[in-house]
Amino acid sequence: MITNTIRRATVFASYKANKFLIFDRNILQKMAQTKAKVGDKISENLYFGLLNNNEEEPKKITAGEIFKGKKVILFGIPGAFTSVCSSKHLPQFVENFDKFKTKGIDTIACTAVNDPYVLREWANALKTDSKVLMLSDGELSFHCALGLTQNLPFAGERGLRFSMFVDDCIIKLLNVENPGPLNYKTSGPENMLKQLGELEKK
């Protein structure tokens, strides 16, 4: 019975309150059935891990701290140090930083199902100069809550590639790519800037 239980519960384990919490794949799939959509409010209680360059330990930052009363561009990637994410997605948002600022965006943030240490090293390797807030969702809580997960060969449960514009916790724009690590058509900064311009005209 114990063996069968271990086999069923394989997605990931997170260390919290001195206990390992094992998540059954069926539970995660049910959590991911409801996809986020424009008009949805992001729960302020969701949280990420954050590790700045001058810090030794990651800290918790809530969605409320990130989104409440702010205009935020959040984009998600399947994984740090992967091909499209490193050659296009993150660098292009860094390159367009000033354009987003002229649109009144307070924060540009990136999230991935990686630990905070990996995201910090990746940001430093790509010389983002702190223009992008790197948010770790190593426990998959944010991605599962919004239904933005996928299962990738050799990588397991990961986040879908996406971009969203969030205004005071409300999703105003949302672009979600088809599953797979290489799909990159609608979630880039150029499309988001175009959509922000169209939104301003309404």
FINUTOR-964929 format. One line per field, with one value per residue: residue in three letters; x, y, z of N, C-alpha, C in turn. Coordinates in steps of 0.1 Angstrom, whole numbers, padded with zeros to 4 digits. Example, Ala and Ser with C-alpha at 12.3 -4.5 7.8 and 13.67 -1.06 7.14 Angstrom:
residues 2
res	c(ala, ser);
n_xx	c(0132, 0128);
n_yy	c(-0057, -0022);
n_zz	c(0078, 0071);
ca_xx	c(0123, 0137);
ca_yy	c(-0045, -0011);
ca_zz	c(0078, 0071);
c_xx	c(0132, 0129);
c_yy	c(-0033, 0000);
c_zz	c(0078, 0079);
END
This chain:
residues 202
res	c(met, ile, thr, asn, thr, ile, arg, arg, ala, thr, val, phe, ala, ser, tyr, lys, ala, asn, lys, phe, leu, ile, phe, asp, arg, asn, ile, leu, gln, lys, met, ala, gln, thr, lys, ala, lys, val, gly, asp, lys, ile, ser, glu, asn, leu, tyr, phe, gly, leu, leu, asn, asn, asn, glu, glu, glu, pro, lys, lys, ile, thr, ala, gly, glu, ile, phe, lys, gly, lys, lys, val, ile, leu, phe, gly, ile, pro, gly, ala, phe, thr, ser, val, cys, ser, ser, lys, his, leu, pro, gln, phe, val, glu, asn, phe, asp, lys, phe, lys, thr, lys, gly, ile, asp, thr, ile, ala, cys, thr, ala, val, asn, asp, pro, tyr, val, leu, arg, glu, trp, ala, asn, ala, leu, lys, thr, asp, ser, lys, val, leu, met, leu, ser, asp, gly, glu, leu, ser, phe, his, cys, ala, leu, gly, leu, thr, gln, asn, leu, pro, phe, ala, gly, glu, arg, gly, leu, arg, phe, ser, met, phe, val, asp, asp, cys, ile, ile, lys, leu, leu, asn, val, glu, asn, pro, gly, pro, leu, asn, tyr, lys, thr, ser, gly, pro, glu, asn, met, leu, lys, gln, leu, gly, glu, leu, glu, lys, lys);
n_xx	c(0008, 0019, 0039, 0024, 0012, 0033, 0041, 0019, 0020, 0038, 0046, 0058, 0077, 0075, 0092, 0080, 0071, 0086, 0079, 0075, 0054, 0035, 0023, -0004, -0006, -0032, -0046, -0033, -0039, -0067, -0067, -0056, -0075, -0092, -0088, -0071, -0086, -0093, -0103, -0105, -0097, -0066, -0057, -0047, -0034, -0018, 0016, 0051, 0086, 0114, 0146, 0170, 0200, 0216, 0210, 0210, 0192, 0161, 0130, 0095, 0071, 0040, 0012, -0004, 0014, 0028, 0009, -0013, -0028, -0011, 0003, 0011, 0032, 0034, 0052, 0054, 0075, 0086, 0110, 0140, 0172, 0166, 0162, 0145, 0135, 0158, 0171, 0152, 0127, 0130, 0152, 0141, 0120, 0135, 0149, 0128, 0121, 0120, 0100, 0077, 0076, 0069, 0043, 0032, 0036, 0043, 0058, 0078, 0076, 0089, 0080, 0086, 0086, 0109, 0135, 0143, 0171, 0181, 0167, 0177, 0204, 0201, 0190, 0211, 0231, 0220, 0222, 0201, 0199, 0183, 0159, 0138, 0115, 0122, 0103, 0099, 0081, 0084, 0069, 0047, 0023, 0011, 0009, -0008, -0031, -0040, -0043, -0023, -0004, 0018, 0029, 0061, 0084, 0111, 0113, 0090, 0062, 0055, 0053, 0031, 0040, 0034, 0019, 0008, -0012, -0017, -0038, -0041, -0045, -0064, -0067, -0061, -0052, -0043, -0021, -0016, 0005, 0005, 0010, 0043, 0079, 0090, 0072, 0063, 0047, 0027, 0032, 0052, 0070, 0065, 0040, 0025, 0029, 0016, -0010, -0015, -0015, -0038, -0056, -0056, -0069, -0095);
n_yy	c(-0012, 0012, 0015, 0017, 0042, 0059, 0057, 0068, 0094, 0117, 0141, 0166, 0177, 0197, 0215, 0225, 0240, 0222, 0197, 0174, 0180, 0160, 0160, 0147, 0136, 0136, 0154, 0178, 0180, 0184, 0208, 0224, 0225, 0246, 0274, 0305, 0337, 0367, 0393, 0379, 0379, 0379, 0361, 0376, 0362, 0342, 0332, 0338, 0328, 0348, 0360, 0382, 0398, 0407, 0391, 0362, 0342, 0330, 0349, 0351, 0365, 0380, 0377, 0399, 0419, 0423, 0429, 0445, 0476, 0483, 0484, 0457, 0437, 0404, 0376, 0342, 0313, 0281, 0272, 0282, 0289, 0275, 0270, 0289, 0306, 0317, 0328, 0345, 0351, 0362, 0381, 0398, 0411, 0425, 0442, 0458, 0473, 0501, 0510, 0498, 0512, 0537, 0532, 0533, 0511, 0496, 0474, 0448, 0414, 0380, 0346, 0312, 0276, 0271, 0270, 0298, 0304, 0294, 0310, 0335, 0333, 0328, 0352, 0369, 0359, 0366, 0392, 0411, 0433, 0439, 0447, 0431, 0415, 0385, 0358, 0330, 0300, 0275, 0256, 0253, 0265, 0290, 0287, 0264, 0274, 0292, 0276, 0271, 0251, 0225, 0194, 0183, 0164, 0149, 0170, 0172, 0185, 0217, 0252, 0268, 0287, 0321, 0354, 0383, 0412, 0428, 0447, 0462, 0437, 0425, 0406, 0419, 0416, 0387, 0362, 0330, 0305, 0275, 0242, 0230, 0234, 0252, 0268, 0300, 0326, 0345, 0356, 0373, 0405, 0425, 0419, 0423, 0450, 0461, 0453, 0467, 0493, 0492, 0487, 0512, 0528, 0522);
n_zz	c(0000, 0008, -0011, -0035, -0030, -0030, -0056, -0069, -0061, -0074, -0085, -0073, -0044, -0016, 0008, 0038, 0068, 0082, 0071, 0044, 0017, -0002, -0035, -0052, -0086, -0098, -0083, -0089, -0116, -0116, -0103, -0123, -0143, -0146, -0164, -0163, -0171, -0189, -0169, -0145, -0110, -0094, -0066, -0037, -0018, -0029, -0035, -0041, -0044, -0037, -0045, -0040, -0053, -0032, -0011, 0010, 0016, 0003, 0002, 0010, -0011, -0016, -0038, -0035, -0027, -0050, -0070, -0061, -0064, -0085, -0118, -0137, -0157, -0162, -0171, -0180, -0181, -0194, -0183, -0166, -0182, -0205, -0241, -0259, -0239, -0229, -0252, -0264, -0249, -0222, -0226, -0245, -0232, -0214, -0231, -0240, -0218, -0213, -0230, -0219, -0195, -0204, -0209, -0185, -0169, -0138, -0129, -0143, -0145, -0141, -0141, -0131, -0129, -0111, -0087, -0064, -0064, -0088, -0106, -0100, -0107, -0134, -0143, -0137, -0154, -0179, -0177, -0167, -0152, -0130, -0141, -0145, -0123, -0107, -0101, -0083, -0086, -0074, -0060, -0075, -0070, -0078, -0106, -0108, -0095, -0114, -0135, -0154, -0163, -0176, -0188, -0193, -0213, -0197, -0179, -0163, -0144, -0154, -0160, -0183, -0212, -0211, -0211, -0193, -0185, -0156, -0137, -0107, -0094, -0112, -0141, -0172, -0197, -0215, -0227, -0238, -0246, -0268, -0254, -0247, -0250, -0269, -0282, -0292, -0298, -0292, -0267, -0263, -0258, -0278, -0289, -0265, -0260, -0282, -0277, -0253, -0263, -0279, -0259, -0245, -0262, -0259);
ca_xx	c(0000, 0028, 0046, 0014, 0010, 0045, 0040, 0008, 0023, 0052, 0048, 0068, 0076, 0080, 0095, 0072, 0067, 0094, 0073, 0074, 0040, 0035, 0011, -0008, -0008, -0046, -0050, -0027, -0047, -0079, -0064, -0053, -0086, -0098, -0078, -0073, -0091, -0094, -0114, -0103, -0089, -0056, -0058, -0036, -0028, -0008, 0029, 0063, 0099, 0122, 0160, 0178, 0215, 0223, 0204, 0215, 0181, 0149, 0119, 0082, 0065, 0027, 0006, -0009, 0025, 0032, -0001, -0023, -0026, 0000, 0001, 0022, 0034, 0039, 0053, 0058, 0084, 0087, 0121, 0152, 0183, 0162, 0166, 0137, 0134, 0171, 0175, 0142, 0116, 0135, 0160, 0133, 0113, 0146, 0152, 0116, 0118, 0117, 0087, 0067, 0076, 0062, 0029, 0027, 0038, 0051, 0067, 0078, 0080, 0089, 0078, 0089, 0087, 0123, 0138, 0148, 0185, 0182, 0162, 0186, 0216, 0197, 0189, 0225, 0238, 0215, 0224, 0188, 0201, 0171, 0147, 0127, 0114, 0122, 0094, 0100, 0069, 0089, 0058, 0036, 0010, 0005, 0005, -0019, -0043, -0045, -0045, -0013, 0006, 0019, 0039, 0071, 0094, 0124, 0112, 0079, 0052, 0061, 0043, 0029, 0045, 0023, 0022, -0004, -0012, -0025, -0041, -0047, -0049, -0073, -0061, -0067, -0047, -0037, -0017, -0011, 0010, 0002, 0020, 0056, 0089, 0095, 0061, 0065, 0040, 0018, 0035, 0064, 0068, 0060, 0025, 0019, 0029, 0005, -0023, -0016, -0019, -0052, -0064, -0056, -0079, -0109);
ca_yy	c(0000, 0024, 0015, 0023, 0056, 0066, 0057, 0077, 0108, 0118, 0154, 0173, 0177, 0210, 0215, 0235, 0238, 0210, 0185, 0174, 0179, 0153, 0163, 0136, 0141, 0138, 0167, 0189, 0180, 0190, 0223, 0230, 0224, 0260, 0283, 0319, 0344, 0381, 0397, 0372, 0385, 0371, 0360, 0383, 0352, 0334, 0338, 0333, 0329, 0359, 0360, 0393, 0396, 0410, 0383, 0348, 0333, 0335, 0353, 0350, 0377, 0376, 0383, 0412, 0428, 0425, 0434, 0454, 0490, 0484, 0479, 0448, 0427, 0391, 0366, 0329, 0305, 0267, 0269, 0290, 0284, 0268, 0277, 0300, 0314, 0324, 0335, 0354, 0356, 0371, 0392, 0408, 0419, 0435, 0452, 0467, 0478, 0515, 0511, 0495, 0522, 0548, 0528, 0533, 0498, 0497, 0462, 0437, 0402, 0367, 0335, 0299, 0265, 0269, 0276, 0312, 0304, 0292, 0322, 0346, 0330, 0330, 0367, 0375, 0354, 0373, 0407, 0418, 0446, 0441, 0453, 0421, 0408, 0371, 0352, 0315, 0292, 0261, 0247, 0252, 0269, 0300, 0281, 0255, 0282, 0298, 0266, 0274, 0241, 0216, 0183, 0183, 0153, 0151, 0181, 0170, 0195, 0230, 0262, 0271, 0300, 0331, 0368, 0389, 0425, 0428, 0460, 0461, 0423, 0421, 0403, 0428, 0410, 0374, 0354, 0317, 0297, 0261, 0235, 0227, 0244, 0260, 0277, 0314, 0334, 0356, 0360, 0382, 0419, 0433, 0417, 0429, 0464, 0464, 0451, 0478, 0504, 0490, 0489, 0526, 0534, 0518);
ca_zz	c(0000, 0009, -0024, -0044, -0026, -0035, -0071, -0073, -0057, -0080, -0092, -0066, -0030, -0011, 0022, 0044, 0082, 0086, 0066, 0030, 0013, -0015, -0042, -0062, -0100, -0101, -0076, -0097, -0129, -0113, -0100, -0136, -0153, -0147, -0170, -0160, -0182, -0187, -0159, -0133, -0100, -0088, -0052, -0030, -0009, -0036, -0032, -0048, -0037, -0043, -0040, -0046, -0053, -0019, 0000, 0011, 0017, -0004, 0010, 0004, -0016, -0019, -0050, -0031, -0027, -0064, -0080, -0055, -0067, -0095, -0132, -0138, -0168, -0157, -0182, -0175, -0190, -0190, -0174, -0168, -0190, -0217, -0253, -0263, -0228, -0228, -0264, -0268, -0241, -0211, -0232, -0253, -0222, -0209, -0242, -0241, -0205, -0213, -0237, -0210, -0185, -0210, -0209, -0172, -0162, -0126, -0127, -0153, -0137, -0148, -0131, -0136, -0119, -0108, -0073, -0065, -0067, -0103, -0113, -0098, -0115, -0148, -0145, -0137, -0166, -0190, -0174, -0168, -0145, -0121, -0148, -0144, -0110, -0109, -0092, -0083, -0083, -0073, -0055, -0085, -0064, -0086, -0119, -0106, -0092, -0126, -0146, -0164, -0162, -0186, -0185, -0204, -0212, -0189, -0170, -0154, -0144, -0155, -0163, -0197, -0216, -0211, -0207, -0188, -0180, -0144, -0131, -0094, -0092, -0122, -0154, -0182, -0210, -0213, -0239, -0233, -0257, -0268, -0246, -0254, -0246, -0280, -0287, -0288, -0309, -0287, -0253, -0263, -0254, -0289, -0289, -0253, -0262, -0292, -0270, -0244, -0271, -0282, -0246, -0242, -0271, -0256);
c_xx	c(0009, 0035, 0036, 0012, 0021, 0045, 0030, 0012, 0037, 0055, 0059, 0066, 0082, 0082, 0089, 0068, 0074, 0087, 0073, 0059, 0041, 0022, 0008, -0011, -0023, -0051, -0045, -0035, -0060, -0078, -0062, -0064, -0092, -0087, -0082, -0078, -0092, -0106, -0112, -0094, -0079, -0056, -0045, -0028, -0018, 0005, 0040, 0075, 0107, 0136, 0168, 0193, 0222, 0218, 0210, 0204, 0169, 0139, 0106, 0077, 0051, 0022, 0001, 0002, 0029, 0022, -0011, -0019, -0015, -0004, 0013, 0021, 0040, 0040, 0059, 0065, 0084, 0099, 0133, 0163, 0179, 0163, 0158, 0136, 0147, 0175, 0165, 0133, 0121, 0143, 0151, 0124, 0123, 0148, 0140, 0112, 0113, 0103, 0076, 0065, 0068, 0047, 0024, 0028, 0047, 0062, 0066, 0083, 0080, 0088, 0081, 0088, 0101, 0125, 0144, 0163, 0188, 0178, 0171, 0199, 0213, 0196, 0202, 0232, 0233, 0216, 0211, 0189, 0189, 0159, 0135, 0127, 0113, 0115, 0094, 0086, 0073, 0079, 0046, 0023, 0003, 0000, -0007, -0032, -0048, -0046, -0035, -0001, 0006, 0029, 0048, 0080, 0107, 0124, 0100, 0069, 0059, 0049, 0042, 0036, 0033, 0028, 0008, -0002, -0022, -0026, -0048, -0053, -0059, -0065, -0068, -0063, -0041, -0034, -0011, -0007, 0005, 0013, 0032, 0066, 0093, 0084, 0063, 0060, 0033, 0023, 0047, 0060, 0062, 0045, 0018, 0019, 0018, -0008, -0025, -0020, -0033, -0061, -0066, -0066, -0093, -0115);
c_yy	c(0012, 0026, 0021, 0037, 0064, 0067, 0067, 0092, 0111, 0132, 0162, 0173, 0191, 0209, 0227, 0231, 0224, 0197, 0186, 0171, 0172, 0156, 0152, 0143, 0144, 0151, 0179, 0191, 0187, 0205, 0230, 0230, 0238, 0269, 0297, 0326, 0359, 0385, 0390, 0381, 0375, 0372, 0367, 0373, 0343, 0340, 0331, 0334, 0340, 0359, 0371, 0391, 0399, 0402, 0369, 0338, 0339, 0340, 0352, 0364, 0373, 0383, 0397, 0423, 0432, 0432, 0444, 0468, 0493, 0479, 0470, 0439, 0415, 0382, 0353, 0321, 0291, 0264, 0278, 0282, 0275, 0277, 0290, 0310, 0323, 0333, 0346, 0360, 0366, 0383, 0403, 0416, 0429, 0446, 0462, 0473, 0493, 0518, 0508, 0506, 0534, 0545, 0528, 0520, 0500, 0486, 0453, 0425, 0389, 0356, 0322, 0289, 0261, 0274, 0290, 0313, 0303, 0305, 0334, 0345, 0332, 0344, 0373, 0371, 0362, 0388, 0415, 0431, 0449, 0447, 0444, 0415, 0393, 0364, 0336, 0309, 0278, 0251, 0246, 0258, 0280, 0294, 0272, 0263, 0288, 0288, 0267, 0264, 0232, 0205, 0181, 0171, 0157, 0162, 0180, 0182, 0209, 0240, 0264, 0285, 0310, 0345, 0374, 0403, 0425, 0442, 0459, 0447, 0417, 0418, 0411, 0422, 0397, 0367, 0341, 0309, 0282, 0254, 0231, 0238, 0254, 0270, 0291, 0323, 0346, 0362, 0369, 0397, 0428, 0431, 0424, 0444, 0469, 0463, 0462, 0490, 0503, 0492, 0504, 0533, 0532, 0528);
c_zz	c(0000, -0005, -0035, -0042, -0032, -0050, -0076, -0071, -0062, -0085, -0086, -0051, -0025, 0004, 0029, 0058, 0086, 0081, 0051, 0026, -0001, -0022, -0053, -0075, -0103, -0094, -0084, -0110, -0127, -0110, -0113, -0146, -0156, -0152, -0165, -0172, -0179, -0178, -0146, -0123, -0094, -0073, -0046, -0021, -0016, -0034, -0040, -0039, -0045, -0037, -0047, -0045, -0040, -0008, -0001, 0011, 0009, 0006, 0002, 0000, -0021, -0032, -0047, -0031, -0041, -0072, -0074, -0058, -0077, -0108, -0135, -0151, -0162, -0169, -0175, -0186, -0185, -0181, -0177, -0175, -0201, -0229, -0256, -0251, -0226, -0240, -0268, -0257, -0230, -0217, -0239, -0243, -0216, -0219, -0243, -0228, -0206, -0220, -0228, -0199, -0191, -0210, -0195, -0164, -0150, -0125, -0139, -0145, -0145, -0137, -0139, -0125, -0117, -0094, -0075, -0068, -0082, -0110, -0111, -0106, -0130, -0151, -0146, -0150, -0178, -0188, -0175, -0160, -0136, -0128, -0147, -0130, -0112, -0098, -0093, -0078, -0082, -0068, -0064, -0081, -0073, -0100, -0118, -0103, -0104, -0138, -0157, -0163, -0174, -0182, -0196, -0202, -0206, -0180, -0160, -0155, -0144, -0159, -0178, -0200, -0217, -0209, -0203, -0184, -0168, -0139, -0118, -0091, -0103, -0135, -0165, -0196, -0207, -0226, -0234, -0246, -0256, -0260, -0254, -0250, -0256, -0285, -0282, -0299, -0303, -0274, -0252, -0260, -0266, -0290, -0277, -0255, -0272, -0285, -0260, -0251, -0275, -0270, -0243, -0250, -0268, -0245);
END
